[in-house]
Amino acid sequence: MRHRSLTLHGPSGIVHTLETGESEFVLGAETGPDVFSVTGEGVAARYAWVSIGGAGLQVEDLAGGPQ
């Protein structure tokens, strides 16, 4: 398995870095075992689905557009 990392940036710099291999998870304000929790104005409970794999990074909008 290849090592990968995902870094979230905000207005003040790096918000969080997730070290991962191949994985799937949800970005959002919700808490749960499959959710990478992000707080902030306009962040939906389940904002986006992310898949990191051999083909690269896939992202699907779960929130239905801008909040």
C-alpha positions in Angstrom: 0.0 0.0 0.0 1.2 3.5 -0.9 1.4 6.2 1.8 -0.6 9.3 1.1 -1.6 12.4 3.0 -4.4 14.9 2.6 -3.9 18.5 3.9 -6.7 20.9 4.5 -5.9 24.6 4.2 -7.8 27.5 5.6 -7.4 31.3 5.7 -4.9 31.1 8.5 -2.8 28.2 7.0 -2.9 24.4 7.5 -6.1 23.3 9.3 -5.3 19.6 9.5 -3.3 16.8 7.8 -4.5 13.3 7.5 -1.9 10.6 6.9 -3.5 7.6 5.1 -3.1 4.8 2.7 -5.9 3.8 0.4 -9.1 4.8 2.1 -12.6 6.3 1.8 -14.2 8.8 4.1 -16.6 11.7 4.4 -15.6 15.3 5.1 -18.1 17.2 7.2 -19.2 18.7 10.5 -20.7 15.3 11.6 -18.7 13.1 13.9 -18.4 9.4 13.3 -15.9 6.6 12.5 -16.0 7.3 8.7 -16.1 11.1 9.0 -13.1 13.4 8.9 -14.6 16.2 11.0 -14.2 19.8 9.8 -15.7 22.7 11.6 -16.5 26.1 10.0 -19.2 28.3 8.7 -21.1 26.6 5.9 -19.7 23.1 6.4 -22.6 20.6 6.0 -22.9 17.5 8.3 -21.7 15.3 5.4 -20.1 17.7 2.9 -18.1 15.5 0.6 -17.1 11.8 0.0 -13.4 11.3 -0.6 -11.7 8.2 -2.0 -7.9 7.9 -2.1 -6.7 4.9 -4.1 -4.4 3.7 -6.9 -6.3 5.8 -9.4 -5.7 8.9 -7.4 -8.2 11.1 -5.5 -11.9 11.1 -6.2 -14.3 13.7 -4.5 -18.1 13.7 -4.6 -20.2 16.6 -3.4 -22.7 15.3 -0.8 -24.0 18.7 0.3 -25.6 19.7 -3.0 -23.5 22.8 -3.7 -22.6 25.9 -1.8 -24.0 26.1 1.7 
